[in-house]
């Protein structure tokens, strides 16, 4: 089972995204901020990382840059989910090394389909 680290400071969003991914057949690791995400990454190397942009302290874009600097996660697919869908935010995320960017709110099917595509999983099920 592929593991995905989800980083979001909003517990409701973290829970909801986790449920969507678990229903999609993934194991989910969760972190509420950059520090706890880096702590998880010190112990585990997930197959993919999903980041929220707006978090207190280190935001998701800065965290993405840190993830890219670590040899263990330099090639790990990173998806940024954010309520900020403006072009500048998208560009900042991509410049930091994100593989893709999805605006919030996110629909279950869209999220699972995007994750499967990024992980190279071909699936006909919804």
Steps between C-alpha positions, in 0.01 A plus 500: 500500500640838405545755777418867470602770746234772532606829661224746596456716809120474484404181682169479309677517164767255615231252610292543183796460263614200702158333468492567124843346451429201726181431303712526188718218629796691645665496840505853643762667721393835646681810621351831617796724420843511338683391816288190551523424124880511514487281811287241313740520204788426736336163576315418178536554126148522359417432135347846466454821701196730498553850640271782602649843423365719778637374830638689800879523513652328200242497219446217254709662228802541729446143622493379139843658449630321812358169377680546168833565681485163682659217297232252617212716374660698217308290244185431705187630323362810676144625451406840640138549608403856574207735536727747320462412134636825358770478235772643728439238771497222242827626349665528844400142576629368169822702533555342844493157338138388521393258227143630489255737665129453575266766635288438811227403556588167345260230388571138598514373142728783384744448787522121466527523119779759527691294759470184290618686192799651683596157637459337161213277614260406222156439641156464350319516833359824639 
